[in-house]
Amino acid sequence: MAFAEVALGQIRSLRQTAIPRNYEIWYVYATGYNAPLNKIINETLARNGRLTEADLEQIYETYLSHIKTTDRIDKVGARVIGEIDDVMKVLGDALGISGSYDASLSGATAKLSSAKSRDQVKAIVETLLRSTSEMREANKALEDRLTLSKNEISNLQQSLEAIRAESLTDPLTGLGNRKYFDRMIGMAVQNALASGEPLSLLLFDIDHFKSFNDSYGHLTGDQVLRLVGLSLKQTIKGQDITARYGGEEFAVVLPNTALRQALTVADHIRRAVMAKELKKKSTGEILGRVTISVGVSMLKPGDDPDALIERADACLYAAKRNGRNRVICEVDPEFAVETHNRVA
């Protein structure tokens, strides 16, 4: 509701039409989840003092349109099809030239067998040389065209990979997004159950995050999210999977990691976040330190991703209930109490 009020307030203060597109733009702006959108809006307002209909349309199409990724994939696909069509045409032309050359060879064989004079043989040989030269040029053109096509298709493949990576990345923190997390934890659980290797999950929540937004504004809230994301990037390496789970929650999947090791990693991240001092960029004001609460669970035989997430979430809730800025796992007494209270 707070985000909705901010969105409607912006529409009202800037005298914009209250249509779904504009509401979506300002709602996303209020949440702070789309950093590039916030940046372009702030820059445009600072420069022009307002957002025109053209500005709003451009912002929506660039940063929010739900068909944006699909359109980009379709465009790359169309270019691939066009490239294949061009190559097929070149191959068709080459086959035609090859057929003509084959006919020339066959005809030359017959003519040579019936040639009566040196001049006739010379004329046949000259015809063969011309046909061979044409064939060589056609083969060279085909080779050059195939090389260009190979490079173009390789570039298009890289474009598709970039689009795929973008669709799985949270733009504010640079970590994987929820879609990425859902995909990766499913694979990690499947692999762990098949191999018998341990697997642990960490769920993080920023303590008192709402108060940062309420007290200092959404740009500071964005800074807090980036700070936690940076701490995760600096701490988590290798095969471990990091993602922004949603809102102010983050997740880390630790393959081949038992509970005790996972607790060590979780506390290391908690300390790394708390060690960073938050400063308001516009004024240089020191806002204090950010803390996080962490819940830790480990995969059990017969678990699926939902069961693993549910236990980690219960541990996280127990950490929040027991004072925040702490790590709680499923063997801690606080987790047992929390589970009992939830069932009751």
C-alpha positions as CSV (number, residue, x, y, z in Angstrom):
1,M,0.0,0.0,0.0
2,A,2.9,2.3,0.7
3,F,4.3,1.7,-2.7
4,A,0.9,2.3,-4.2
5,E,0.5,5.6,-2.4
6,V,3.9,6.8,-3.6
7,A,3.1,5.8,-7.2
8,L,-0.3,7.7,-7.1
9,G,1.4,10.6,-5.4
10,Q,4.0,10.9,-8.2
11,I,1.3,10.7,-10.9
12,R,-0.7,13.4,-9.1
13,S,2.2,15.8,-8.4
14,L,3.6,15.5,-12.0
15,R,0.1,15.8,-13.5
16,Q,0.2,12.6,-15.5
17,T,-2.6,10.5,-16.7
18,A,-3.6,7.8,-14.2
19,I,-3.3,4.9,-16.7
20,P,-1.9,1.4,-15.9
21,R,1.3,2.1,-17.7
22,N,2.1,5.1,-15.7
23,Y,1.1,3.5,-12.4
24,E,3.4,0.5,-13.2
25,I,6.3,2.8,-13.9
26,W,5.9,4.7,-10.6
27,Y,5.1,1.6,-8.6
28,V,8.3,0.0,-9.7
29,Y,10.1,3.3,-9.1
30,A,8.8,3.3,-5.5
31,T,9.9,-0.3,-4.9
32,G,13.4,0.5,-6.1
33,Y,13.8,-2.9,-7.6
34,N,14.7,-1.7,-11.1
35,A,17.8,0.5,-10.7
36,P,18.2,1.5,-14.4
37,L,14.6,2.7,-14.4
38,N,15.1,4.8,-11.3
39,K,18.3,6.2,-12.7
40,I,16.8,7.4,-16.0
41,I,13.7,8.9,-14.3
42,N,15.9,10.8,-11.8
43,E,18.2,12.1,-14.6
44,T,15.2,13.1,-16.8
45,L,13.5,14.9,-13.9
46,A,16.7,16.7,-12.9
47,R,17.3,17.8,-16.5
48,N,13.8,18.7,-17.6
49,G,11.7,18.9,-14.4
50,R,9.1,16.7,-15.9
51,L,8.4,13.5,-17.8
52,T,6.6,13.8,-21.2
53,E,4.3,11.2,-22.7
54,A,7.1,10.3,-25.0
55,D,9.5,9.9,-22.0
56,L,7.1,7.7,-20.2
57,E,6.5,5.5,-23.3
58,Q,10.2,5.2,-23.9
59,I,10.9,4.3,-20.2
60,Y,8.1,1.7,-20.3
61,E,9.2,0.1,-23.5
62,T,12.9,0.0,-22.5
63,Y,12.7,-1.0,-18.8
64,L,9.3,-2.6,-18.2
65,S,7.6,-4.0,-21.3
66,H,6.8,-7.6,-20.6
67,I,7.3,-8.5,-24.3
68,K,10.8,-6.8,-24.4
69,T,12.8,-10.0,-23.9
70,T,10.5,-12.0,-26.3
71,D,10.8,-9.3,-28.9
72,R,14.6,-9.4,-28.7
73,I,14.6,-13.2,-29.0
74,D,12.3,-13.0,-32.0
75,K,14.6,-10.4,-33.6
76,V,17.6,-12.6,-33.1
77,G,15.7,-15.6,-34.4
78,A,14.6,-13.7,-37.5
79,R,18.3,-12.8,-38.2
80,V,19.3,-16.4,-37.8
81,I,16.6,-17.5,-40.3
82,G,17.7,-14.7,-42.7
83,E,21.3,-15.8,-42.4
84,I,20.3,-19.4,-43.1
85,D,18.2,-18.4,-46.1
86,D,21.2,-16.4,-47.5
87,V,23.5,-19.4,-47.1
88,M,21.0,-21.7,-48.7
89,K,20.8,-19.4,-51.7
90,V,24.6,-19.3,-52.0
91,L,24.7,-23.1,-51.7
92,G,22.0,-23.3,-54.4
93,D,24.1,-21.1,-56.7
94,A,27.2,-23.2,-56.0
95,L,25.3,-26.4,-56.8
96,G,24.2,-24.9,-60.1
97,I,27.8,-24.0,-61.0
98,S,29.0,-27.4,-59.9
99,G,26.4,-29.1,-62.1
100,S,27.5,-26.9,-65.0
101,Y,31.1,-27.8,-64.4
102,D,30.2,-31.5,-64.2
103,A,28.4,-31.2,-67.5
104,S,31.4,-29.4,-69.0
105,L,33.7,-32.2,-67.9
106,S,31.4,-34.9,-69.4
107,G,31.1,-32.9,-72.6
108,A,34.9,-32.4,-72.8
109,T,35.5,-36.1,-72.4
110,A,33.2,-36.9,-75.3
111,K,34.7,-34.1,-77.5
112,L,38.3,-35.1,-76.7
113,S,37.6,-38.7,-77.8
114,S,36.4,-37.4,-81.2
115,A,38.8,-34.5,-81.6
116,K,40.7,-34.6,-85.0
117,S,43.1,-31.8,-84.7
118,R,45.3,-29.9,-82.3
119,D,43.2,-26.8,-82.6
120,Q,40.1,-28.7,-81.5
121,V,41.9,-30.1,-78.5
122,K,43.2,-26.7,-77.6
123,A,39.6,-25.2,-77.8
124,I,38.3,-28.0,-75.5
125,V,41.1,-27.4,-73.0
126,E,40.5,-23.7,-73.0
127,T,36.8,-24.3,-72.3
128,L,37.8,-26.6,-69.4
129,L,40.2,-24.0,-68.0
130,R,37.4,-21.3,-68.1
131,S,35.0,-23.7,-66.4
132,T,37.6,-24.6,-63.8
133,S,38.3,-20.9,-63.1
134,E,34.6,-20.2,-62.7
135,M,34.3,-23.2,-60.3
136,R,37.3,-22.0,-58.3
137,E,35.8,-18.5,-57.9
138,A,32.4,-20.0,-56.9
139,N,34.1,-22.2,-54.3
140,K,36.0,-19.2,-53.0
141,A,32.9,-17.1,-52.8
142,L,31.1,-19.9,-51.0
143,E,34.0,-20.3,-48.5
144,D,34.0,-16.6,-47.8
145,R,30.2,-16.5,-47.4
146,L,30.2,-19.5,-45.0
147,T,33.0,-17.9,-42.9
148,L,30.9,-14.7,-42.6
149,S,27.8,-16.7,-41.7
150,K,29.7,-18.7,-39.1
151,N,30.9,-15.5,-37.5
152,E,27.4,-13.9,-37.7
153,I,25.7,-16.9,-36.2
154,S,28.3,-17.0,-33.4
155,N,27.5,-13.4,-32.7
156,L,23.8,-14.1,-32.7
157,Q,24.4,-17.0,-30.3
158,Q,26.2,-14.7,-27.9
159,S,23.3,-12.2,-28.2
160,L,20.9,-15.0,-27.2
161,E,23.2,-15.9,-24.3
162,A,23.3,-12.3,-23.2
163,I,19.5,-12.0,-23.3
164,R,19.2,-15.3,-21.3
165,A,21.6,-14.0,-18.7
166,E,19.8,-10.7,-18.4
167,S,16.5,-12.5,-17.9
168,L,18.0,-14.3,-15.0
169,T,19.7,-11.3,-13.3
170,D,18.4,-8.9,-10.7
171,P,19.2,-5.5,-12.2
172,L,19.7,-3.7,-8.8
173,T,22.2,-6.1,-7.2
174,G,23.6,-8.0,-10.2
175,L,22.8,-11.3,-8.4
176,G,20.6,-14.0,-9.9
177,N,16.9,-13.2,-9.7
178,R,14.1,-15.4,-8.3
179,K,13.7,-17.2,-11.7
180,Y,17.4,-18.0,-11.6
181,F,17.1,-19.2,-8.0
182,D,14.1,-21.5,-8.7
183,R,15.9,-23.1,-11.7
184,M,19.3,-23.6,-9.9
185,I,18.0,-24.9,-6.6
186,G,15.9,-27.5,-8.5
187,M,19.0,-28.7,-10.3
188,A,21.2,-28.6,-7.1
189,V,18.7,-30.6,-5.1
190,Q,18.4,-33.2,-7.9
191,N,22.2,-33.5,-8.2
192,A,22.7,-33.8,-4.4
193,L,20.0,-36.5,-4.0
194,A,21.5,-38.5,-6.9
195,S,25.1,-38.2,-5.7
196,G,24.5,-38.4,-1.9
197,E,26.5,-35.2,-1.4
198,P,25.3,-32.7,1.3
199,L,23.5,-29.5,0.3
200,S,22.7,-26.5,2.4
201,L,20.5,-23.5,1.9
202,L,20.9,-20.0,3.5
203,L,18.1,-17.5,3.5
204,F,18.9,-13.9,4.5
205,D,16.6,-11.0,5.4
206,I,17.8,-7.4,6.0
207,D,16.8,-6.3,9.5
208,H,14.5,-3.3,9.7
209,F,14.7,-2.7,6.0
210,K,11.4,-0.9,5.9
211,S,12.7,1.7,8.3
212,F,15.5,2.6,5.9
213,N,13.0,3.3,3.2
214,D,10.7,5.2,5.5
215,S,13.4,7.2,7.1
216,Y,15.8,7.9,4.3
217,G,13.9,7.2,1.1
218,H,14.0,4.4,-1.5
219,L,17.3,5.4,-3.0
220,T,18.9,4.7,0.3
221,G,16.9,1.4,0.4
222,D,18.5,0.6,-2.9
223,Q,21.9,1.3,-1.5
224,V,21.2,-1.1,1.4
225,L,20.2,-3.8,-1.1
226,R,23.3,-3.2,-3.2
227,L,25.5,-3.3,-0.1
228,V,24.2,-6.8,0.9
229,G,24.5,-7.9,-2.7
230,L,28.1,-6.7,-2.8
231,S,28.9,-8.6,0.4
232,L,27.5,-11.8,-1.1
233,K,29.5,-11.4,-4.3
234,Q,32.7,-10.8,-2.3
235,T,32.1,-13.7,0.1
236,I,30.5,-16.4,-2.1
237,K,32.7,-18.0,-4.7
238,G,33.0,-21.1,-7.0
239,Q,30.0,-23.4,-7.4
240,D,27.8,-21.7,-4.7
241,I,24.6,-20.1,-6.0
242,T,23.6,-16.6,-4.9
243,A,20.3,-14.9,-5.7
244,R,18.0,-12.1,-4.6
245,Y,15.1,-14.2,-3.4
246,G,12.6,-11.3,-3.3
247,G,12.3,-7.8,-1.7
248,E,14.9,-7.6,1.0
249,E,15.5,-11.4,1.1
250,F,18.5,-13.2,-0.4
251,A,19.4,-16.8,-0.8
252,V,22.6,-18.9,-1.1
253,V,22.7,-22.5,-2.2
254,L,25.8,-24.4,-1.0
255,P,26.4,-27.6,-2.9
256,N,28.6,-30.2,-1.2
257,T,28.3,-28.3,2.1
258,A,27.2,-29.8,5.4
259,L,25.3,-27.9,8.0
260,R,28.3,-27.0,10.2
261,Q,30.2,-25.6,7.2
262,A,27.1,-23.7,6.1
263,L,26.7,-22.1,9.5
264,T,30.3,-20.8,9.2
265,V,29.6,-19.4,5.7
266,A,26.4,-17.8,7.0
267,D,28.1,-16.1,9.9
268,H,30.9,-14.9,7.8
269,I,28.4,-13.2,5.5
270,R,26.6,-11.7,8.4
271,R,29.8,-10.2,9.8
272,A,30.8,-9.0,6.3
273,V,27.5,-7.1,5.9
274,M,27.7,-5.6,9.4
275,A,31.3,-4.5,8.9
276,K,30.2,-2.1,6.1
277,E,29.2,1.4,7.1
278,L,26.2,2.9,5.3
279,K,26.6,6.5,4.1
280,K,24.0,8.7,2.4
281,K,25.5,9.6,-0.9
282,S,23.8,13.0,-1.3
283,T,24.9,14.4,2.1
284,G,27.7,12.1,3.3
285,E,25.7,11.4,6.5
286,I,26.6,8.2,8.3
287,L,23.4,6.1,8.6
288,G,24.9,3.3,10.7
289,R,25.4,-0.3,9.9
290,V,23.2,-2.9,8.2
291,T,22.5,-6.2,9.8
292,I,20.9,-9.4,8.5
293,S,19.2,-12.4,10.0
294,V,19.9,-15.8,8.5
295,G,18.2,-19.2,8.4
296,V,20.1,-22.3,7.5
297,S,18.7,-25.7,6.4
298,M,20.3,-28.9,5.0
299,L,18.9,-31.3,2.5
300,K,17.4,-34.5,3.9
301,P,16.6,-37.8,2.0
302,G,13.2,-37.4,0.3
303,D,13.3,-33.6,0.4
304,D,12.3,-31.5,-2.6
305,P,13.3,-27.8,-3.0
306,D,10.1,-26.6,-1.3
307,A,10.8,-28.6,1.9
308,L,14.4,-27.3,2.0
309,I,13.2,-23.7,1.5
310,E,10.4,-24.1,4.1
311,R,12.8,-25.2,6.9
312,A,15.3,-22.4,6.0
313,D,12.5,-19.9,6.1
314,A,11.3,-21.1,9.5
315,C,14.9,-20.8,10.8
316,L,15.0,-17.2,9.4
317,Y,11.8,-16.4,11.1
318,A,13.2,-17.8,14.3
319,A,16.3,-15.6,13.9
320,K,14.1,-12.5,13.5
321,R,11.9,-13.4,16.5
322,N,15.0,-14.0,18.7
323,G,16.6,-10.6,18.3
324,R,17.8,-10.4,14.7
325,N,21.4,-10.1,13.5
326,R,21.9,-13.8,14.1
327,V,22.1,-17.2,12.3
328,I,19.8,-20.0,13.3
329,C,19.7,-23.5,11.8
330,E,17.3,-26.4,12.0
331,V,19.1,-28.1,14.9
332,D,19.0,-25.0,17.1
333,P,16.4,-25.0,20.0
334,E,14.9,-21.7,18.7
335,F,14.0,-23.5,15.5
336,A,12.2,-26.3,17.4
337,V,10.3,-23.7,19.4
338,E,9.4,-21.8,16.2
339,T,8.1,-25.0,14.5
340,H,6.0,-25.9,17.6
341,N,4.5,-22.4,17.7
342,R,3.6,-22.5,14.0
343,V,2.0,-25.9,14.3
344,A,0.1,-24.8,17.4
